[in-house]
Amino acid sequence: MTLNYSAKITVDAKDKTKAIYDSVNTDNEFYPENPVKTEIKFNEQLIISVESNHLPHLRANLNSTLRLIQASYDSIESVKI
């Protein structure tokens, strides 16, 4: 099966990147029925790859993932010691 739409996004949050990865990837691992093929990798940066047959599904998945990343970053920032 060939997927028609794809996107790849790289996020670098410096020293917070690993914590954000752990937070966001947990959601991804526990949603196996996701209609969008979503892969999140950590290699000094977050690398998010998504593929879908439907552009609206791809957009919705990216929006959700990016909001989760922003929420994780903001949470970490709010408890700076």
Phi, psi and omega in degrees: 000128178261131178267138188277329186236143178209158177210150177225127182233137177246133180235131177237109180249028179055234185288352181265354188299316182297317179296321178294317178303311181301321180291311185285321183292332177301315178299319181295319182292330183261023177226063185294338181274010178305126181288350179252127177289114184237129178231129179238124180238156176237123175210074187069338175223161171276132176238114184250121178240130179229145178219142180202157173277345185236121182301318178299324177294318179298314180298315180297319179296316178297316179301314180297315181296315180294325176294320177297319177298314179297318179295319178297314179299313181297321178296316179297316180297326184288342180247028179304134179248000000 
